[in-house]
Amino acid sequence: MFRSFMTSTFRKTFVLILLSLPRAGYGMPQEQSQGFGLEQNRSISFEAIPVFGVDTTKGYVDVHYRINQNYFIYIHNSETPSKEEYLAKGEIVVELLDDQHASVAREIRGIRFLRGSIPQNGEILPDIQGAVRFAVSDGTFQIAFEVKDLQSGRSFLDRNERVTARRPVSRRIDMASPLLVEKEAPDSVTHGERFTVFNRGNNALFGGSGGYLVQLYNPRADGEIKLHWKIEAINRDEQRGDEGLLEGTQYTLLNGVLGIESKDEKVTYSVGPDPNPVWKTLYVALPLEKLETGRYNVSLELAGDAKESRSYQMSIVWPNRPFSIVNFQLAVDALRYIATESEVDEMTSFSSTRSLSAFRRFWKKRDPDTTTAYNEVLAEYYRRVDEAIRRFSTTSEPNGYKTDRGRIFILFGSPTNIERLFRPDAPPSEVWVYQSAKRKFVFTDAHKSGVYLLTATENL
């Protein structure tokens, strides 16, 4: 009965159906989770960036951090025994150590969260983000970053990162390390430019937009500034394409020095006016949305009264990449619901290189926006495959995407309504209603074994 849906007409209209139905909150990559390629699965991360400040006798270091609330334990709040309230408490310690392991700068911050209930198993809580700025003498420092959960006594300590702080060179144009950011809409009060730090360890999100924010110290304040940027792939995810070399000369010049603030669970920079015209800030918009997952080398070359050239490494990551894409055989097998037999054969009958090429061609034809590397339809399809495996796997069929409920879920998404029927004179059944698609599906567990088969379909 299910095969009656798999007509060529249905295959052609599947993309339109997929994009028009609710997606259970799934969209562009957001949360950190285990994935394929360069993604990280860390509940705690931080990055240290050397920057310039208005005091040219000092070097500055900005430490950005990201901590998932799931790291902390919630217990009943003893301060309000009469209320159903749960409290998590923690502490962040950020410290710079010199080559003698002596502390040259330190900051301690408290963490406190209140909830009306204990987090459920599998519930993903939002990240805490923040930043600490230190003003120090020139030098290379070891970073000690510690997070303590005061309820459980658990602690995290990382001393593996180092950072070099320095003052700007006083007699020529000088460029600080770039910040990987996303540009925000102008501030409604000051109308100033604001930029949000990605704060993912010099990684940018797959499919996202943004670029580099670069501080300049330019003693020749009236001198002309020219910029050339170039992006070259170091390695790429083997299942992605080859976008080749990207380069350009575009940038936005802002007068003033960078200010930092952290609030609303994000770290932002703004360019404040400064009477000293030597301070400039460049925003270099990069075509991040065109880049596939992988590592890249980005070079920035300034030309003017003096030349300055720097190279940096950047990664494009997909933190919530569906697990079903990791296993290529599974990814292809799950396509049998929307692909023809000849298309599947092309992905399985040849060398791995030709199979991957066929896989990419298949999804490129179904990409609603070919100007970006991120394919919303592919992402949503395999999110549904993951969800089908999680929800509908049984002892007799451990691959939930192969079950009848799994197949309907993959093709139509989450039902508008599910009615579960349990009667003593009939086997258990489920009725799935899709208001947008105007369809109803009935699944029956004839043997009361947990295996639900599709037994009826209706048009609404």
N, C-alpha and C positions, 0 to 999 in steps of 0.2 A: 504493500500500500504506500509506503514511504517513497518508493521509487517513482510513483506517479507525479511527485513534485519535481523530480529532477529532469525536467524537460529542457530543451535548448533555450526556450523562451525564459524559463525561470533563471537559468544561468546568466542570461544577458541582463536581466533586471535585478539580480541579486545585489549588486553594488548600490543601486538606488534604494532598495529595501533596507540594506544595512545602514546606510547613512541617515535614513529618515526615522529609524526607530530609536528609542532611548537607549543609552549606552551604559547605564549603571554607573555614571560618574567617570567613565574612562575617557581620557583625552590625551593631551600632550604629556610627555613623561614628567612625573613629579617626584614621587617618593623614592628613597633609597631602598633597594632590595636586591637579592641575588639575581644576576642575569648573565648574559653571554658577552664575552669580550672584556672591556676594561671597567665594567661596573664594579662598585664596591658594596660590601654588605657590612658596613660599620655603623653602629649606633652613635659613635663619637668620632668627629673629625675636626681638624683645624688646619689653618694655613697661615704662614707668616710672610708679610710683604714689606720690604723696605721702601719707604716713601720719603718725600721731602716735606719740610715744614718751614714756617716763616722764620724761625730761628736758624740761621744758616751755620751756627756754631755747633749744632747738634744733628745727629742722625735719628731718624724716626723709624719705628717698626710698628706696623699694624697687625695684630693677630685676630683673625676671624675664626669663629668656632661655630659648629653645628652639632647639637646633641638631641637625640630623639628621646622624648619623654618616656618611652617604654623602658629606658634604662633604669628609671627610678621606681621604687616600691611605694604603693599607696596603702596607708593604714588609717583606721578610724581616727578622726581628729579629736584628741583628748581635750582640746581647748573649748570645744562645743559639744559636750557629751549628749545634749538633748537633741541635737540635729543629726541627720543622716549625711555626714560630711566626711570626706576622706582627704588626707593630706600627704603630699610628697615633699621631702626636703632634701636639698643637696647643696654642694659647694663647689665652685670652680676656682682653681688656683693656676694662674699663669705667671711664669717666671722666666727671666733671661739670666743665663749663667755665663761667666767669662771662661777663658781657657784654664783658670785655676778652680773652676767649679764654684766660684763665689757668686752670690746673687747680686746683680747690678740693678734689677728692676723687678717688681712683684706686685701683683694685684689679686685680691681675693673677693669673690662675689658669691652671694647667697642665692639659692634657688628655692622657690616655694610655689606649689600648685595645690589648688583645692578643686575637688570634684564631688558631685552628688552621688557617685557610685564608683565601685572598683572597676577598673578597665577589664573588659571581657577578653578571654583567650582569642588571639588573632586580631584584636582591635589595634589598628595603627594610629598612634597618637601623633600630633604635630611635632615638628622639630623646634627646638629652642635655638635661636641664632643671636649672636652678639659679637662685639669687637672690643679689643683693648688696644690703646695706643701708648707706646713707650717712647720717651725722648732720651737718647743715650749718646755716649761718645762713639766715634768711629770704631768699628771692630766687628768680629764675627762671634756670634753668641749661640749657645745651645739653648733650645727652648724646652722648658719643663711644663707640661700641660697635664693637670690632674683634675679629675672629676670624682667627687665623693657622694655616695648616696647615704645620707645621714640616718635613714630608717633601717637599712640592712647592714650598714658598715662596709659595703662593697666599694671599691675604688678602682679607678682607671688612671694609669700614669704612663705618659709617653715622653721620652727624652731623646728621640731619634732624629729630630729635625734641627737644622741650624740655619741661621740667617745672618747676613752681613749688612750692617747699618753703616751709612756714610753720608757726609755732607755733600751738597752739590759742588762741583768744580767751579771756582769763582771766575775764571777768565775766559770761559767758552761755554757754548750751549751744552747743557747736560740733561740727560733723560733718566728719570727714575724707572723702577720696574713697573710694568703695566699691570693694571687691574682688569680682570675679566668681568664685565658688567653687562647689564641690560638697561637700556635707557628708559626712564619713566616719562610720563607726561609732565610738562612744566608745572611747577608749584603754583597753586591757585592764588596764593597770597603774594609771594615775592616774584613769581613768574621765572624763578631761576631753574637751571637745569639740575636734575637729580638722576642718580644712577644706582641701581641695586646690584650688589655683588652676588655672583653666582654662588660663591662660598662652597665649592665642592672640590677643593684641592687642585685648582688650575684646570678644572674640567668644565665644559659647557654641555648643556642638555641637547640631545639629539632633536632636531627639528626646531630649536629655539632661535631667537634673534639676539643680537648683542654685538659686542666688540671690545676693544681695548680702551681704557681710560689711562692716559699717560701724562704725568707731570713733567713740565719743562722749566728749567732755570736758564734764562736767556739774558746774559749781561747786555747784549746788543738788542735792547727792547724793540728798536725800530727795524731790526733786520728781518729780511724775508725768510719764511719757513716753508720748505717744501718737504713732502713726505712721500715715500714709496713703500708699500707693504706687499708682502708675498706670502702665500700659504702653500706648503708642499706636504704631501702625505708621507709619513714615516712608515706606517703600516696601516692596513685597513682590515675591518672585519671581512673575513673571506666570503661571507654571504652577501656583501654589498658590492656596489659598482665602483668605478674609478672615475672620480670627478676631475682628476688632473690638476694642473697648476692654476692657482687663482692669484691675481694681483691687481693692484689699483693704486690710485694716488689721492683718493677722496678722504677728507677729514673735516672735523668741525673744530675751530679754534675758539677757546674760551679764555677770557682774561681773569686771572685770579688764582687763588691757592685752594687746594682741596680740603674740605672739612668732612669729618666722619661722624656718624651717629648710628645707633642701633636701637630700634624700637619696632613694635608691631611684628616681632619675630622675623626681622630682616635687618641687613646691614646696608646702609646707604651712604653715598658720597654726594656732596654738593660743591659747586664752585662759588666761593664767596668773593666779593670784590676786595681788592687789596690795593692800597695806594702805590705800592711798588710795582712798576710795570714789568719787572724782570720775570714775574711769575705767569706762566701760561699753562693751560691744560688742553690737551688734544683728546677728542673723542674720535676714535677710528672705527667706524662701523664696518664689521666684517661679514661676509656672506655665510654666517654660521649655518643658516637654514639649508644651504646647499651641500653641507659636509656630511658624509656618512660616518658611522661610528669608527673610531680608530684614533691613532696618534698623529699629530701634525707638527711641523716646524713652521713657526711664524717669524718672519724677519721684518724689522722696521728700520728704515734708513732715512735719516733726516739730512737735508741738504740746505745750505744757506751760507752764512759767513763761515761756518765750520760744519764739518760732517760728523755725524754720529750714527753708528750702525749697531743694532743689537738683534740677537736671535733668541727666541723663546720656544718652549714646547707646550703644547696644549692638547687635550684629549676631548673627543666628543663621546659622551656616554649616554646610554639609554637605561636609567636605573630600574624602571619597572617593565623591562622587556619581557614579554610572555615567555615562559619556560618552554612552551611547545615549539618555539622557533629554534631552540638550542639543538634539539635532536632533529636532524634534517629528514630522516626517514619518517618520523612522526609528523613533521610539518607537511611533507608531501602526502602522506596517507590521509591526513585530515582534509586535504583538498578534494578528495573524491566526491564530496557533496556539491561542489561548484565547478569542478574541472571535468573536461571530457577524458575518455580513456586514452586518447592519443596524446593529450597534454600531460597526463600523469606518466605515460610510458616514456615521454621525452625527458622527464625528470628522473627516471629510474633506470633507463636502459643503456645509458652511455657513461662516459667517464665522469668523475666528480666535477670537473670543470664545466663540462657541457651540461650536466644536470643542474648545477648552480645557475648557469646562464639561462637555462629554460625556466627555472624558478623565478629569476628576476624579471624575465620578459613577461611571464604570466601576471605578476603583480603590477608591473609597470603599466600594463594595459588597463588595470583597474585602479590606478592612482588618480584620485580626483584633482590633485594639484601637482603637476609634474615639475613645477618650479622649485619645489622643496624636496629634500631627501627623505623626509618623514612621510610615510604612506599611512594615512588614517584608516583606510579600509583594511589593510594588512594587519595593523595593530589591533583593531577591534575584532577582527576574525579570530586571531590567535589568543586574544584575551578570553574570548568565548570558549575556545578549545580548552584553555587552562581551567576555566570555571567548570566546564562539563566534566573534565577529569576529576576535579575536586568533589563535585556534588553527586555525580551519577555513577561512579565506579562501584562495582559489586564484586563479590567473590567469584562469580562465574564470568564476569567481564570486567577485568581490572582497568581497562582503558575506557573511561566513561564517555569519551567522545564518540565511541562506536555504538553506544546504546541508543534506543529510539528517543528517549528524552534528551540525551546529549546532542543528537543530530538536530532535533527541532530547536533546541536552545542555541546552537551554533548558527543556524540559518535565520532564526527570527529574534534572538535575544531574549531578555527577561520578559516573561508574560506580564500583561497588565494585571491579571488576577489568576490565582491558582486555587481551585476548590478541591479539597481532599475528601473523598467519600469512603466511610467505613460502615458497612452494614452486615449484620450477622448472616443474611441470606445471599450475599454476593461478595465477590473478591474485592479487595481494595482497588480504588481507582483515583486518578487525578484528572482534572479538567483544566486545561490551560487556555486562557482567553487572551487574544491579541486584538485590542480595539483598533489600533492603527492599521494592521494588516487585514482586519475583518475576518479573522480565522479563529476556529476553536479546535483543539486537539484533545482527544481522550486517550489516556494511558491506563492499562489494566494489569494488575499483578495476579494473573490467573492462578498461580500455584502458591501464592502467599509466601514467596521466597525473596521478595525485594526486587525482582526483575519486572519492570513495567514495560509492556509492549504497547505500541501505538495500535489502537483498535478502532478508532473512528475519527473522522475529520468533518468539519462543517464550515460553511461560509456564513458569516454573520450578516 
